[in-house]
Amino acid sequence: MNVIAEKSWSFVLFDDGEGWVMTVLIGGVVEVDVCVRLSNSEMEWIRADLARAETLAEGVKSNRANFAEREIRPPVWPPKN
């Protein structure tokens, strides 16, 4: 797995060999990890500007239901090196 972008205590975006996956930490009363497989258009959008990964992570946090069909359960994180 290759990490593409990350922000501590927020999200990690990585390539799992089958495509790009974003795992987002959603805080609140209970912390929850939400893991979503990105679409081709999302990957191209982020490739154009890696800073957009944070924008997408915020979108996952605020509109989790919009990503439900692509959610990976249980959430995955890339292994630490």
Secondary structure as GFF3:
##gff-version 3
##sequence-region A 1 81
A	DSSP	beta_strand	2	7	.	.	.	ID=ss1
A	DSSP	beta_strand	11	15	.	.	.	ID=ss2
A	DSSP	beta_strand	20	26	.	.	.	ID=ss3
A	DSSP	beta_strand	32	37	.	.	.	ID=ss4
A	DSSP	alpha_helix	40	48	.	.	.	ID=ss5
A	DSSP	alpha_helix	52	62	.	.	.	ID=ss6
A	DSSP	three_ten_helix	64	70	.	.	.	ID=ss7
###
